[in-house]
Amino acid sequence: MTISLAVAIAIFFFISIRQWLPDRIRIWQIMLAGAIILLLIGEISPSKALSVIDWNVIAYLFGVFSIAHALYDCGLPHRISNFLCKGEIKTSRMLIYFMALVAIGSAALTNDAAAVIGTPIALTIAASLGIRPAIPLIALCVAVTVGSMMSPVGNPQNILIVADGHFSNPIGTFLYWLAIPTVLSMIFAYFWYKFCLDREAPTDTKPVDLPEPTATKSWPAYLSTILLAVLVIGDSVLQESFPNLDIPLGWLSLIACLPVYLFSAQRITVAREVDWATLVFFVAMFVVTGSVLESGALQSILGPWHTRLNEPAVVTNIAFWASQLFSNVPVVEIYLNLLTTSDEATLMLLASMSTLAGNLFIISAASNVIVVQQAEKFGAQPFNFWEFSRLVLPVTIFSIAVSYAWIVYVMIELVGAGSG
């Protein structure tokens, strides 16, 4: 075992026992400490560390985080919360509206941005029902993860795959392969968390006092949201006609967030409230996984599997289980570097399995980390490591099974049509 791999395992261990560590220790600090250790002992050089960071992903996340916080400042989560928590709306309807909204937001703005917007809504729902925030927050984590699966910009790992796969129509490709398993998984998740809510006992937990919106005008935030959707969809459509047109999604995100910084009176507040901790988490995570890849540890562990990385069972096992140790974004980054050839089926299986892997441990997806950090930022006690795993396991098993079966079915149908 190399030092890089040992540090990566230690990071996972400390995050898994974080509920027993001092409250001031955050997940991003653990990841950053691991990256700093690897730099100090020379496992990865500073120049190499800078080169392994995917700045396109960081730029995209900065843009959508800016838009997400601008939407918060103009009161969007408050309006959604007020609508969902009306007295006449039943708990079951409240849950399905909430999960559908955050899933759609995840597909449009990435799961990380949807997690930022959805956390205060989940806390408000918990307060209105008089229960602990754990179940609404975990339902949020699952909805943003599953909802992000069918979109090329739904999560950072899908963005990496789009950049590597050079699809002629990324939106159409993701919908064709992944829309059905996404919808089926969301339906299952809804019924499971409805069951969990029905069994949750009322508590005297103090409601979280959410900061009031501060924006004097809302249109810059909404304009940025529309601009992001238009740019991403337009880029996807144009690539079908102009294959050489490859505008990085990071640039599209930065362009989209310009109205917030140019026309909003709260631009400084928005910049200050951007989830910098999560951006640091991502930067550090790229350094850690870059060091592991540079050490050759994974190539050694893979052994004969190295030549079988296109096989469905191999893609599924590696993408899912490796994401539990390294988180799904760096796993996809590493996997794409190890692939010698790639086809749509392989890339879609990699996208789905690495995304759904986020529904097992907190560390498995950055959106889970964001929900925890946002909830703590609002003064709430979210959920611990093992409670999260216990409450997402049924959804994980179902979604993995239905996604694998559907993708393999489509792959077989395409092969049959091609030979016919």
Secondary structure by P-SEA (a helix, b strand, c coil): ccaaaaaaaaaaaaaaacccccccccaaaaaaaaaaaaaaaccccaaaaaaacaaaaaaaaaaaaaaaaaaaaacaaaaaaaaaacccccaaaaaaaaaaaaaaaaaaccaaaaaaaaaaaaaaaaaaacccaaaaaaaaaaaaaaaacccccccaaaaaaaaaaccccaaaaaaaccaaaaaaaaaaaaaaaaaaaaabbbbcccccccccccccccaaaaaaaaaaaaaaaaaaaaaaacccccccaaaaaaaaaccccccccaaaaaaaacaaaaaaaaaaaaaaaaaaaaaaaaaaaacccccccccaaaaaaaaaaaaaaccaaaaaaaaaaacccccaaaaaaaaaaaaacccccccccaaaaaaaaaaaaaccccccaaaaaaaaaaaaaaaaaaaaaaaaaaaaaaaaaaac
